[in-house]
């Protein structure tokens, strides 16, 4: 009971801290509305109308904060929290200002933008102080978990390196091989407050999971491909024996129709908005070496159908004369213009035309070459599973993974997207794509010794 009570107290602290920053930002907007914008409106609202305007602002904060992860103190690094908060402030106040323009009915209100700009600055100061303070509080109430890592035939070094990048949350104090024996491992588990179960046989993993459940030990697990499929199955309760339904057929017709309609609208808007940027990029590429502006390559989409993907050329002409390979770190084939547009992912803007033509979706698995898919499939027979939906400009693996993420991990992320699909998930991934544009690690190439992401 003592542990449970302590945990409840910690969660309560975090809940009220998050609510506090939302209410503080909402309060700042309420002051601005009542003391400035309210009197500029052609129709004066009654009290409930004013309350609704202010409450809607709070809803915007919560929606965008959830989408960008702006309130995930402890889960994200301090810099990521600040970046997420900055995007949230920009989106919330941008949408709110557009809302005020619609309510006013006269675009002359755009001349009264200084108070909204001031609100952005005040909000940023608030969230800066809040994020730094909460990071300090979180470190006190949630110290890093002392973990026992159980591994099998696969080396645990990769997962340990990843965990070490977040020493504020995880600390692998000891690792033990499955070959040490079941009894020995169970005894060790009692000495730790958290256990990480690596990629081990299902039978052994089940024993450890049940033991953690029995002893109230925090348990982390690396999911297998079948786990991802099972996790999002449909529960059937027609009998006294629970059944799980796996449809395994990708998206439904209704989902495909809505997704295609969104793709057409978004790609058209994207082409119109990005056309000045695309013209500038095309000019820079042409002026640099006189070579072709675009780069075409055969890629695979739904049901392994091949299409010509369109990208801005970021490498020297004839860059694959020695054979196809992924971009490597500090790749000397990448031109100076290419380094900039690859860093910002602007080399992929022409794929908006692929989306409009129906070869790709805005959100989906990364389109791979047939040769690379076949090579990955030799080690991962399940790799073609990701071809149940159209390839995407952005996607779950593109947002949460990196360019050089292992194919096995990319496959699991793509399957997570396919089995979890919803319109809201697409919208969330589109919003999060804005967040990753300036994250360098998202575009880092593979090691110099690699031709693909396989290691």
N, C-alpha and C positions, 0 to 999 in steps of 0.2 A: 504493500500500500504506500510505503514511503517513496519508493521509486516512481510509482504512478502519480502520486501527488506532486512530486518535483517536476515531472514531465508536463503535467497540466499547467503548473505555474509558469514554466518556460514558454509553453505555447500561448498562454494568456498574455504574457509580456509582448511576444511578437505580434499577436493579433491587435492589441491596443496600440502598439507602435505604428503598425501599418494603417490602422484606422485614423490615428492622429494626423499623419502626414496628408492623408486624403482630405480630412476635414479642414486642415490648415490651408491647403491649396484652394479648397472650395470656398472657405471663408474669405480668402483674398479676392476671388472672383466675385463673391457676393457683394463685397464692399465696392468693387469696381462697377458692378451692375447697378446697385442702388444709388451710388453717388455720381454716376456719369452716364452710362449707356441707357438706363431706364428712361431718363428724361428726353433722350433723343428719339425714342420710338414714336411713331405716328399714333399709336393707340396705347393708352395707359392701362396696365394690368392691375387686377385686384390682387390682394395678398397671395392667394393660392397660385395665381399665374406667375408671380415673381418667384414664389417658392419652387414652382415647377422648372423655371429657367435655371435656377441655381442647382436644383437636384439633378437636372440633366447634365450639368457640368461634372458633378460627382460621378455620374454613371460613365461619362466619357473617360474620366481618369481611371476608373476601375477596369473598363474594357481594354484600353490601350496599355495600362500597366500589366494586365494579365497577358496580353498578346506579346509584349516585349520582355516580360519577366522583370519589370522595374521594381517590384516589391520582394523579389526573391533574395533577401539578405542572407548571406551565408551559403546559399546554393550557388550564387554567382560571385565572381571576384568583385572587389570594390570598383575597379575601373568599368567592368561590365554593367554594374548597377548604375553608375553615373551615366554611362552611354545610353542605357535603356531609359533612364529617367529623362535624359535630354530629348530623346526621340519621342517619349510620351508627352512631354511638355509641348514640343513643337506640333505634334499631331492634335492634341487636345485643344490647344489654343487656336490652331489653324482651323479646325472643324468648328469650334465655337464662334470664331470671328465670321466664318462663312454663314453660320446660322444667324448671327446678328444682321448680316447683310440681307439675308432672305426675309427676316422679320421686318426690317426697316423698309425694304422694298425699293431702296434708292442706293445705287452704287456710290453715291457721293459720301456715304458713310466711310468709304475706304480712306478718306482724308483724315478720319478720326482714329487712325491705327496706333498712334503713339501710346495711349493707355494700355493697349493689348501687348505691345512690345515691352512696356514696363512690367506688366504682369508676368511675362515670360522670364524676365531677369529676376524678379522677386521669387518666382517659383523655383528657378534654378538655385538661388542662394539657399532657399528652404531645403530642397532635396539634397544639396551638397552637405549641409550641416547634418541633416537627418541621416544620410547614408554613412557618413564617417562615424557618427555617434552610434548608430545601430550596428555597424561592423565591429566596433569596440565592445558593445554590450553582448553581441552574439558570440564573440570569441570567449567571453567570460562564462556565459551560461551554457554554451555548447562547445566544450573543448574537443579536440580531435579524438575520434574513436580509436582506441587501441585494438587493432584487428589481427585475427589469425587468418592467414590465407591457406586454403586447401587446394592443391593443384594435382593434376594427373600427368599424362604423358606430354602435354603441351607446356613449354617453358612459361613460367609466370613473370618473366622479366618485363614483357610489354605492358601488362596490366599494372605492374608495380611502378613503372615509369610514369604511367598516366596518373596513378594515385598520388605519386610524389609531387606532381604539379599542383596538387591541392592539399598541401600539408596542414592547412588550416582546418581541414575537415577529416582527413583520413591519415592514419599512421599504421602501416603494416609492420607490426612489431615482430612477428614470427611467421614463417611460411613452413608448411609441412606437406610432404608428398603423400599421396594416397597409399603408396607402398609401405608407409610406416605402420599400417594396420589400423583397423577400425577402432579397437578399444583404446589404443594410444591417442588417436585423434579426438575421440569423444572426451577423454580426460582433459586434454589440452583446451578444448572448447570452453570448459567451465571456468578457465582462467581469464577469459576475455569478455568484453562487453559487446563485441561484434565479431562476426565471422563472414569471410568472403569465400564463397564456394566457386571455384574456377570451373573450367570446361572439363568435367569428369563424367564418367558413365552415369546414366540416369538412375540406376538402382542404388548406387552409393550416394548420389546426391539426395535421393528421397530420404535415406536414413538420416542424413545430416539436417535436412530441412525439418523433418518431424522432431528431431531432438532439440533443435533451436526453438521450435514452437512450444515444446513441452517445458523447456527450461527458461523461457522468456528471454532468449538471446537474440539480439538484433542480427538479422541475416541478410547478406547481399548475395546475389547470384548472377552469373553471366548466362543470359538466356541462350538456348539453342534455337534453331530455326523452328522446330516443332512447338516450342514454348510460345513463340510469337503468334503462331497460327491458333494455338489453343486459347491464348489469353483473350482473344477477341471473338470467341465463338458465341453462338446464341444458346441460351439456356432454355431447355424444354422441360416443363414440369407437369406433363400429362399423366405420369405414372409415379409410383412410390420409389422408383429408381431414377435419379437425375440423369438427363441426357444432354449432351452437347452437340450442337449442329455446326458443322463446318461447310459452308456453301462452296468455297474454293473456286468461284467463277468470276473473280474480279468485281468490277462495278456493275450495278444494276442498270437497266435501260434508263430509268428516271435519273439516276446519278450521272450517267454519261451525257444525257440531254442537257442537264443543268450545267455540267462542267464544260461542255462544248459551247454553250451560249455565253458563259463567262469568258471563255478563251477568246471568242470573236470580239466581244466588247473590249476586253482588256488589251488585246493585241492591237486593235485599231486605235484606241486611246494612246497606247504606248508608242506606236509608230508616229502619231501626230505630235506628241509631246517631245519625243526623243529625236525627231528629224533634224533639228539644228545641230545637236550633238553628233549625230551620225554623219552629217555632211562635213563637220569639222574633222572628225576622225578620218573619214575617207580622204580628205584633202591632205592631212598630215602623212598618211601612209603613202599616198601617191608622190608627194614631194620628197619623201625620204629616199626612196630607191627606185621610183618609177615603176615598180612592179604592180601586180593586180591588187585591188583594194580588198576583194573578198576571197575567202578560202572555202572551198567546197570539199566535202568528204562524205563517204558513204557511212551512215550510222543506222542502228537498228531501233525500231520503235515497237509498238504493240504487235504481238504474235510474230516477232522477229522480222517484220517487214522492213526492208531497207529504203532509205530515202537520202537525199542530198542535203546535209546540214549546211547552213550558211553562217559564216562567222567573218569578222574582220580579220585580215591576215596580221598576225602578231609576230611571225617568224620570217626569216629570210626566205627568198624564193627557192623552191626545191629543197626544203628543209628535211624531207624524209627520203632523200636519195639513197641513204644507207639502210632503209627499212623503217617501218612504223614503230614509234615508241612514244610514251607519255613524256611530257616536259619534265626535265630534271631540275634540281636546285642549281641556280646560277647558270642556266642553260644559255650557251653562247649563240644559239640559233635565234633567240628572241631579240628583236630589234628594240632600239630605245623607245620608239612609239609603242611597240608591243608590250614593253614592261609596264608602261603607265596604264594602258587599257586592260591588260590582264589583271593588274592589281585591283582595278575598280570593277572588273568583270564586264567592262563595256565592250569587249571583243565579242560578246554573245548577244549584243543588241539586235543584229540582223536576224536572229532566230525568231524574232517577233513575226517575220514573214512566214517562217516555217509553221508557226502556231496558227496564223491566219489561214494558211493553206490546208491545215488539218493534219500535217505530218507529226506535229508535236502538240503537247498541252502546255499551259503555263506552269503547272505543277505536276511533277512526275519523276520517275527515276532518270538518272543521267543517261543520255543516249551514248551507247558504246559502239565501237567498231565490231564487225562480225568476227574478225580475227582475234580481238581481245576477249570477246565473249566466249569464243571456243577455247581459248587458252585457259581462262578462268574456270570454265566448265570441267576441264580435266581434273582439277583439284576440288572443285565445288560443283557437283552434278546438279545442285539446286539453283545455280546462278540464273538460268533462263526463267525461273519463276517470276522474276521482276518484270518480264515482258507481258504480263497479264493486263497492263495498262500502257497508255502512250508515254513515250519519253517526255521529260519536262525541262523547261528552261531553268526552273528552280525546283526544289523538292526537299523531302525530309532529310535525305542523306547529304544534299548540298548545304542545307542550313546547319544541321547538327554534326556533320562530318567535315572532312577536309579533302582537298584534292588528292592527297596521298594516303587516305584512309584505306586500310586493308579491304580487299574485295569481300571477305566474309562478313566484316562489320557493315560494309555498305549494303550488302544483300539483306542483312537483318533490319537495317533502317528502312530500306525500300519496302520490305514485306510489312514492316510496322505501318507504313503509310497506306499500303494497299488494303490491309485487313482492318485499318482504323478509319478508312476514308469517310469524310463528311465535307460539306461545303465550308463549314466553319474551319476545319483543318486546313483547307486550301487557302482561305483568307488569312489565317494565322501565319502560314508559311510564306505567303506573299509579303505580309507586313514584316516578318522576321528577315526576309531577304534584304530589306533596306538596312537592317542592323549589321549584316555581315559584309557589306560592301567594302568597308574600310578595315576589315580584320585580315592582316597579312597572312596568317596561318591557313586561311581558307584557300589561298591560291598557291601555296608552296608546292613545288614539284617533288617528284620521287627522288630517291638517292641516286647518285651518279651510276651506281652499279646495276640499277633496275631499268628494264624497258617497259614494264607494267607495274601495277601496284602490288603484285605478288612479291612476298619475301621468302 
